[in-house]
Amino acid sequence: MAQNNQEEIDLFVLLKRLNKVYHGILASIYKGIRFVFKNWIVLTVLIVGGYFLGSWWQSTITPTKEAVLIVQNNFDSSNYVYNAVELLNVKYKQGHTRFVKQYGFDTENPDIEDLVIEPIVNIVELLERQETNDRNLESYLSRIGHEEDPLLSEIYFPEYTYHKITLSSLKSDTAIIDKIMAYLNSNETYNKTKEIVVVETELRIQRNDTSIANIDAIFDEYSGKNASKEMASEMNFKIQENNNLHQLIEKKKELMEENEMLKTELVKYDQVVKLVNDPNFYSVSSFLSKKKTLLPILLVFLYIGFFIARNVYLRGKQYSEELDQAK
């Protein structure tokens, strides 16, 4: 029985405290509404004035612009490209004018604010090149959601075909993009490698074409296409009699697919680092860049904060005086 009475007392105390909190909230809302009505002229001036002042401030600031370059790093040049991008970024930020001028970049009005390169992750492409099994695929997928994505590890950068370079600048001149691409394609070693690979790729395509032509000749011979008219009636189609002909069909298909791939890649082999998209600059807006919205809020906040601080000070002063009198 005593336990029930204790529970009833505890419940009563709880309800009493909740009721006190509820009344405190109502009182705060009332005080807030009264404050707005009492100071509505000042608040209006702060909001309108802050809006126009923020608009003027925002118009005096040159907005940052960005462009996204999608590139293909040919001839196993990914490690070089990543290092070159990072080097250019650091040199620009540290003000190495000699290095920057060497590649035609502007030093008085900097062309680059920031330059970031990252791979465009393609897990299927990665697995095909690594020749992994389903268990490895599950391992990759299970680790993608972690804070440090293993697929973005530097060891896999050369395995990805495409990479994204994000250029931040105060300018919107596309000539900056041309300068960056010229800089990345200025390495003599990789340019010599390019010439060798292009020649070898063209020879490979020619050899494949020759092999395809020889396979076609074999089928022409079996089908009697090259036989004389007198012998045509005596020729039989013998493809089904030869067990190796179906292998020739598969080989021809394989060679044709390879040639299609090689010709497509050959188009991109004119440069060590090939730009595959048509990048354009666009303005980047951030939360802090919205001055005409943030400034009015900041002014109102400071105005209200002044009254809150004054109220706290006066209450503290009153409490201190009461303590002194009590002594």
Helices and strands as residue ranges (DSSP letters): H 2-38, H 40-59, E 65-73, H 78-94, H 97-102, E 114-119, H 123-130, H 134-143, G 150-152, G 154-159, E 162-169, H 175-184, H 188-223, H 229-232, G 239-241, H 245-268, E 273-275, E 282-283, G 287-289, H 291-326
